[in-house]
């Protein structure tokens, strides 16, 4: 049996339709025309907002594609500091130069932003520590057993080893 509507709060009725009730005089042509005009105005407003959103999204996509093209050209040119180089390139491209020309000009004017030609770009160059078999054995034993004395021995040996 469905629950009875609450007489103190007639707005809460789970069996009520989700659309608003039709006006009592819905058969009146003037009322129907006003309702249609209101609905048409609402739809026109929604269409305008969706078109504005589509325009904004297109502009954002064009900017992202342009920025990606600049990044791709800079990375192909061997840039080291991408953010600084991108800022300089965007200024030149905004003045009418092509991306390729701008990268070439930037390489000539600010070579410190680019890696020397012929050398690969590396993020870090850390020299590998020379292998010490005794040190490695003590470290492995300390790691496997969890013995603090072995850990202290390892730290002591590491401190005394020449680098």
C-alpha positions as CSV (number, residue, x, y, z in Angstrom):
1,X,0.0,0.0,0.0
2,X,1.6,3.4,-1.0
3,X,2.2,5.9,1.8
4,X,-0.4,8.6,2.2
5,X,0.7,12.1,1.5
6,X,1.6,14.2,4.5
7,X,-1.2,16.8,4.9
8,X,1.1,19.1,6.8
9,X,3.7,19.1,4.0
10,X,2.0,18.5,0.7
11,X,5.3,19.0,-1.3
12,X,6.7,15.7,-0.2
13,X,5.0,12.9,-2.1
14,X,7.1,10.1,-3.4
15,X,4.3,9.1,-5.9
16,X,4.1,12.6,-7.4
17,X,5.4,13.0,-11.0
18,X,8.8,14.6,-11.3
19,X,7.7,17.3,-13.7
20,X,5.8,20.3,-12.4
21,X,2.0,20.1,-12.6
22,X,0.3,21.8,-15.6
23,X,-1.5,25.0,-14.9
24,X,-5.2,24.7,-14.4
25,X,-6.0,26.6,-17.5
26,X,-3.5,24.8,-19.7
27,X,-6.0,24.7,-22.5
28,X,-5.9,28.5,-22.8
29,X,-4.0,29.4,-26.0
30,X,-2.5,32.6,-24.4
31,X,-1.1,30.7,-21.5
32,X,0.3,27.9,-23.7
33,X,1.9,30.5,-26.0
34,X,3.6,32.3,-23.0
35,X,4.8,29.0,-21.6
36,X,6.2,28.1,-25.1
37,X,7.9,31.5,-25.4
38,X,9.5,31.1,-21.9
39,X,10.7,27.6,-22.8
40,X,12.1,28.9,-26.1
41,X,13.9,31.7,-24.3
42,X,15.4,29.3,-21.8
43,X,16.6,27.0,-24.6
44,X,18.1,29.9,-26.4
45,X,20.0,30.9,-23.2
46,X,21.2,27.4,-22.8
47,X,22.3,27.2,-26.4
48,X,24.2,30.5,-26.1
49,X,26.0,29.3,-23.0
50,X,26.9,25.9,-24.6
51,X,28.2,27.7,-27.7
52,X,30.3,30.1,-25.5
53,X,31.7,27.1,-23.7
54,X,32.5,25.3,-27.0
55,X,34.4,28.4,-28.2
56,X,36.4,28.6,-25.0
57,X,37.3,24.9,-25.2
58,X,38.4,25.3,-28.8
59,X,40.7,28.2,-27.8
60,X,42.1,26.1,-24.9
61,X,42.7,23.2,-27.3
62,X,44.5,25.4,-29.8
63,X,46.7,26.9,-27.1
64,X,47.6,23.4,-25.7
65,X,48.4,22.2,-29.3
66,X,50.5,25.3,-29.9
67,X,52.4,24.8,-26.6
68,X,52.9,21.2,-27.3
69,X,54.3,22.0,-30.8
70,X,56.8,24.5,-29.2
71,X,57.8,21.9,-26.6
72,X,58.3,19.2,-29.2
73,X,60.5,21.5,-31.3
74,X,62.6,22.6,-28.3
75,X,63.1,19.1,-27.1
76,X,64.1,18.0,-30.6
77,X,66.6,20.9,-30.6
78,X,68.2,19.6,-27.3
79,X,66.9,22.2,-24.9
80,X,68.1,21.9,-21.3
81,X,65.8,24.5,-19.6
82,X,62.4,24.0,-21.2
83,X,60.4,26.6,-19.3
84,X,62.8,29.4,-20.0
85,X,63.2,28.5,-23.6
86,X,59.4,28.2,-24.1
87,X,58.9,31.7,-22.7
88,X,61.4,33.1,-25.1
89,X,60.0,31.2,-28.0
90,X,56.4,32.2,-27.3
91,X,57.5,35.9,-27.5
92,X,59.1,35.4,-30.9
93,X,56.2,33.3,-32.3
94,X,53.7,35.9,-31.1
95,X,55.6,38.5,-33.2
96,X,55.1,36.3,-36.3
97,X,58.1,34.0,-36.6
98,X,57.7,30.3,-37.1
99,X,58.5,27.9,-34.3
100,X,61.5,26.4,-36.2
101,X,63.0,29.8,-36.9
102,X,62.5,30.9,-33.4
103,X,64.3,27.8,-32.0
104,X,67.2,28.4,-34.4
105,X,67.5,32.0,-33.3
106,X,67.2,31.1,-29.7
107,X,70.0,28.5,-30.1
108,X,72.3,31.2,-31.6
109,X,71.4,33.9,-29.1
110,X,71.2,31.8,-25.9
111,X,73.3,28.6,-26.4
112,X,73.4,28.0,-22.6
113,X,69.7,26.9,-22.8
114,X,70.7,24.0,-25.1
115,X,73.0,20.9,-24.7
116,X,76.1,20.9,-26.9
117,X,75.4,19.1,-30.1
118,X,76.5,15.5,-30.3
119,X,76.2,14.9,-26.5
120,X,73.2,13.2,-25.1
121,X,71.1,15.0,-22.6
122,X,71.2,13.5,-19.1
123,X,69.1,14.6,-16.2
124,X,71.8,13.7,-13.7
125,X,75.4,12.4,-13.9
126,X,76.3,10.7,-10.7
127,X,79.5,8.7,-10.6
128,X,79.0,5.2,-9.5
129,X,80.6,4.4,-6.2
130,X,83.5,1.9,-6.6
131,X,82.6,-1.6,-5.5
132,X,83.9,-2.7,-2.1
133,X,83.2,-6.4,-1.7
134,X,83.6,-6.4,2.1
135,X,81.4,-3.4,2.4
136,X,78.8,-5.0,0.2
137,X,78.9,-8.2,2.3
138,X,78.5,-6.4,5.6
139,X,75.6,-4.3,4.1
140,X,73.8,-7.4,2.9
141,X,74.2,-9.2,6.2
142,X,72.9,-6.1,8.1
143,X,70.0,-5.9,5.7
144,X,69.1,-9.6,6.0
145,X,69.4,-10.0,9.7
146,X,68.4,-6.6,10.9
147,X,71.2,-6.8,13.5
148,X,72.1,-3.3,14.7
149,X,75.7,-4.2,15.4
150,X,76.2,-5.2,11.8
151,X,74.5,-2.0,10.7
152,X,77.0,0.0,12.9
153,X,79.9,-2.1,11.5
154,X,78.7,-1.3,8.0
155,X,78.4,2.5,8.7
156,X,81.9,2.5,10.3
157,X,83.4,0.7,7.3
158,X,81.7,3.0,4.9
159,X,83.0,6.0,6.7
160,X,86.6,4.8,6.7
161,X,86.6,3.6,3.0
162,X,88.4,5.9,0.6
163,X,86.2,7.3,-2.2
